[in-house]
Amino acid sequence: MRPLPEERHPPIPLARDLAVVTIPDGKVDKLPAGTIVQVTQTLGTSYTVKTDRGAKYRIAGEDGDAVGMPRLSATRIEPAGESQKDLEAAARKALGRVFDPEIPVDIVNLGLVHELKLERKEDGWHATVRMGLTSPGCGMGDVLVRDVEQALRSIPGVAFVDAKVVLFPVWNPHTMMSEAAKLKLGLL
C-alpha cells in the first residue's frame, strides 16, 4: 500500500495540556501546552496529530479548539423507522463514522466489521459487534471498541452495546475492503 498524503494543516502549539491516545499502541498520555503538533487526519469524532519528532497521537474531537480546529462530537443518528431493518441501516451509518486513526477510511469500508447483530429486548435494542483490526498487534483496539460503542449509543433506542475485537478472520485489505476504500487508498 502506498503512503497516503497527510492533510495540509500548519504546525500549531497546543493551547492547553491535553489528554491524548498514543498511536499505534493506544495508551493514554498527556501532551503539555505549547507542544507543536500538526493535524494529519480529521475524520469521525477525533483528530490525529503528529509532533515535530514524528510521534502520532489521537486527540478527542471535543479538544479540537486546542489545535485550532472545530470541536467535533458524535451526532445523533435517527433510524428511518422502528423496524430491525431501519435500525440496522442506522447502525451501519453510525459505524461508518468510526475511523482508523491512521487510515482515512471508516471501519465498515475497511472491512473490519465482521458481525453486527441487533436484538429487541424489553429495555430497547441490544447491539452486538465483532470486529477485527488492520494488524493483529494493533494497540488501538480498545479505542476503536469505545468509538463503536459511542457511535451505536448515538442511535435512539439502543440500550446496550457489546463490541469486541476478534482476531479471526485476519484482515486482508484485498478481500475485505470495499471498492471505494481501495480506490481511496490507491489499491485500484
CORFEN-V253319 format. One record per residue. N is the residue number from 1. RES is the residue in one small letter. SS is DSSP state (@ for helix, = for strand, . for the rest). NEAR is the number of other ideal C-beta (glycine too) atoms within 10 Angstrom. Layout:
BEGIN
n: (N;N)
res: (RES;RES)
ss: (SS;SS)
near: (NEAR;NEAR)
END
This chain:
BEGIN
n: (1;2;3;4;5;6;7;8;9;10;11;12;13;14;15;16;17;18;19;20;21;22;23;24;25;26;27;28;29;30;31;32;33;34;35;36;37;38;39;40;41;42;43;44;45;46;47;48;49;50;51;52;53;54;55;56;57;58;59;60;61;62;63;64;65;66;67;68;69;70;71;72;73;74;75;76;77;78;79;80;81;82;83;84;85;86;87;88;89;90;91;92;93;94;95;96;97;98;99;100;101;102;103;104;105;106;107;108;109;110;111;112;113;114;115;116;117;118;119;120;121;122;123;124;125;126;127;128;129;130;131;132;133;134;135;136;137;138;139;140;141;142;143;144;145;146;147;148;149;150;151;152;153;154;155;156;157;158;159;160;161;162;163;164;165;166;167;168;169;170;171;172;173;174;175;176;177;178;179;180;181;182;183;184;185;186;187;188)
res: (m;r;p;l;p;e;e;r;h;p;p;i;p;l;a;r;d;l;a;v;v;t;i;p;d;g;k;v;d;k;l;p;a;g;t;i;v;q;v;t;q;t;l;g;t;s;y;t;v;k;t;d;r;g;a;k;y;r;i;a;g;e;d;g;d;a;v;g;m;p;r;l;s;a;t;r;i;e;p;a;g;e;s;q;k;d;l;e;a;a;a;r;k;a;l;g;r;v;f;d;p;e;i;p;v;d;i;v;n;l;g;l;v;h;e;l;k;l;e;r;k;e;d;g;w;h;a;t;v;r;m;g;l;t;s;p;g;c;g;m;g;d;v;l;v;r;d;v;e;q;a;l;r;s;i;p;g;v;a;f;v;d;a;k;v;v;l;f;p;v;w;n;p;h;t;m;m;s;e;a;a;k;l;k;l;g;l;l)
ss: (.;.;.;.;.;.;.;.;.;.;.;=;=;.;.;.;.;=;=;=;=;=;=;.;.;.;.;=;=;=;=;.;.;.;.;=;=;=;=;=;=;=;=;.;.;=;=;=;=;=;=;.;.;.;.;=;=;=;=;=;@;@;@;@;@;@;@;.;.;.;.;.;.;.;.;.;=;.;.;.;.;.;.;@;@;@;@;@;@;@;@;@;@;@;@;.;.;.;=;.;.;.;.;.;.;=;@;@;@;@;.;.;=;=;=;=;=;=;=;=;=;.;.;=;=;=;=;=;=;=;=;.;.;.;.;.;.;.;.;.;@;@;@;@;@;@;@;@;@;@;@;@;@;.;=;.;.;=;=;=;=;=;=;=;=;.;.;.;.;.;.;.;@;@;@;@;.;.;@;@;@;@;@;@;.;.;.;.)
near: (9;7;7;15;8;13;14;8;17;7;13;16;12;21;13;11;13;20;12;23;22;17;23;16;11;16;12;9;12;10;20;9;11;10;19;13;26;17;21;21;23;19;19;21;20;22;27;25;29;18;15;10;7;6;15;18;22;20;24;17;18;12;19;19;11;22;20;14;17;10;12;18;12;16;11;9;19;13;20;10;11;10;11;14;11;13;22;16;15;23;26;13;16;23;23;17;19;29;22;24;25;16;21;20;23;20;25;20;21;23;21;24;22;15;10;18;13;19;10;14;9;5;9;13;23;15;26;15;26;16;24;24;21;20;12;12;8;20;15;22;19;12;20;23;18;13;24;25;18;18;28;26;16;19;21;13;14;22;13;15;19;13;22;12;19;13;10;9;11;10;20;10;16;8;8;18;23;14;10;11;20;16;11;16;19;10;13;10)
END
